[in-house]
Amino acid sequence: MRKRIYIIRTKNTHFYKIGVAVNPFARIETLQIGCPEELEYVVDYAECPKDRVKAVEESCSKRLLDTHREKRLHKLLEKYRIRGEWFQDSPELQKIIKERLEAKIARVKSQFISDYDQFVREKNWEARQMIADWRKSYYYA
């Protein structure tokens, strides 16, 4: 399975953790054991945007790609680092989160439209078949 970059946060203090895991939700459960504050999922990077990482894809394997992207995020947010992979809230971090959520929403909308179009095509075929059957029964009865 492919690893994903995830962003989680503490509910009360709004510290954010950026990490990599195969299953971000299982990772939250593991981290919650040692954390006095409640943790919540914010967003994850399930896919690789081709335009941003093309050069990296050419030089790294897919497995290393997410780790590289995680490190880039850590470097980008270095001045907000608290410790390890934990960061304070910042405009840059909120921009990253907003972009990821918008990308996820666009992907879900696209999938919904595709599924809906497929449904309509199937139902139109069924409707045409019903009309054809009715015509046969009406004219040949």
C-alpha positions in Angstrom: 0.0 0.0 0.0 1.1 3.5 -0.6 1.9 5.9 2.2 0.1 9.2 2.5 1.1 12.5 3.9 -1.4 13.5 6.6 -2.1 16.5 8.7 -3.7 16.2 12.1 -4.2 18.7 14.9 -4.8 18.9 18.6 -8.4 20.2 19.2 -7.7 22.7 21.9 -4.2 24.2 21.2 -4.4 23.8 17.4 -0.9 22.4 17.0 -0.5 20.5 13.7 1.4 17.3 12.9 2.5 16.6 9.4 3.6 13.0 8.9 3.5 10.0 6.6 1.5 6.8 7.2 -0.2 4.1 5.2 -3.4 4.6 7.2 -3.6 8.1 8.7 -6.6 7.2 10.9 -4.7 4.3 12.5 -1.8 6.6 13.0 -4.1 9.1 14.9 -5.2 6.3 17.2 -1.6 5.3 17.9 -0.6 8.9 18.6 -3.6 9.5 20.8 -2.3 7.0 23.3 0.5 9.3 24.3 -1.2 12.7 23.8 -3.2 14.4 26.5 -5.2 16.4 24.0 -7.7 15.0 21.6 -6.4 14.7 18.1 -8.4 15.1 14.9 -7.9 14.4 11.3 -7.5 17.5 9.0 -6.5 16.3 5.6 -4.2 13.9 3.7 -2.5 13.7 0.4 -3.8 10.6 -1.3 -2.6 11.4 -4.7 0.4 13.1 -6.3 -0.3 16.3 -8.3 1.8 15.6 -11.4 2.6 19.3 -12.2 4.3 19.9 -8.8 6.4 16.8 -8.5 7.4 15.8 -12.0 11.1 16.4 -11.4 11.0 14.4 -8.2 9.1 11.6 -9.9 11.9 11.3 -12.5 14.6 11.0 -9.8 12.8 9.1 -7.0 10.7 6.0 -6.7 7.0 6.4 -5.8 7.7 5.1 -2.3 10.1 7.9 -1.7 7.9 10.6 -3.3 5.6 11.1 -0.3 8.5 11.2 2.1 10.2 13.8 0.0 7.0 15.9 -0.1 6.6 15.6 3.6 10.1 16.9 4.1 9.3 19.8 1.7 6.3 20.7 3.8 8.4 20.6 7.0 11.0 22.9 5.4 8.3 25.3 4.2 6.9 25.5 7.7 10.2 25.5 9.5 9.7 28.8 11.3 6.5 27.5 12.8 8.0 24.2 14.1 7.4 23.4 17.7 9.2 20.1 17.9 9.7 17.2 15.5 6.8 17.0 13.1 4.6 19.4 15.2 3.9 23.0 14.0 2.0 26.0 15.2 -0.9 27.3 13.1 0.1 29.7 10.4 -1.3 31.3 7.2 1.0 29.1 5.1 -0.3 25.9 6.8 -3.9 27.1 6.4 -3.3 27.7 2.7 -1.9 24.2 2.3 -4.9 22.7 4.1 -7.3 24.8 2.0 -5.7 23.7 -1.3 -5.8 20.0 -0.2 -9.5 20.3 0.8 -10.4 22.0 -2.4 -8.6 19.4 -4.4 -10.4 16.6 -2.5 -13.8 18.3 -3.1 -13.0 18.7 -6.8 -12.1 15.0 -7.0 -15.3 13.9 -5.2 -17.4 16.2 -7.4 -15.7 14.8 -10.5 -16.3 11.2 -9.4 -19.9 12.0 -8.5 -20.6 13.5 -11.9 -18.9 10.5 -13.6 -21.0 8.1 -11.5 -24.2 10.1 -12.2 -23.5 10.2 -16.0 -23.0 6.4 -15.9 -26.3 6.0 -14.0 -28.2 8.2 -16.5 -26.7 6.3 -19.4 -27.8 3.0 -17.9 -31.3 4.3 -17.0 -31.7 5.7 -20.5 -30.8 2.4 -22.0 -33.4 0.7 -19.6 -36.0 3.3 -20.5 -35.4 2.8 -24.3 -35.6 -1.0 -23.8 -38.9 -0.6 -21.9 -40.3 1.6 -24.7 -39.1 -0.9 -27.4 -40.7 -3.8 -25.5 -44.0 -1.9 -25.0 -44.1 -1.0 -28.8 -43.5 -4.7 -29.7 -46.3 -5.8 -27.3 -48.6 -3.1 -28.5 -48.1 -3.6 -32.3 -47.8 -7.4 -32.2 -50.5 -8.1 -29.6 
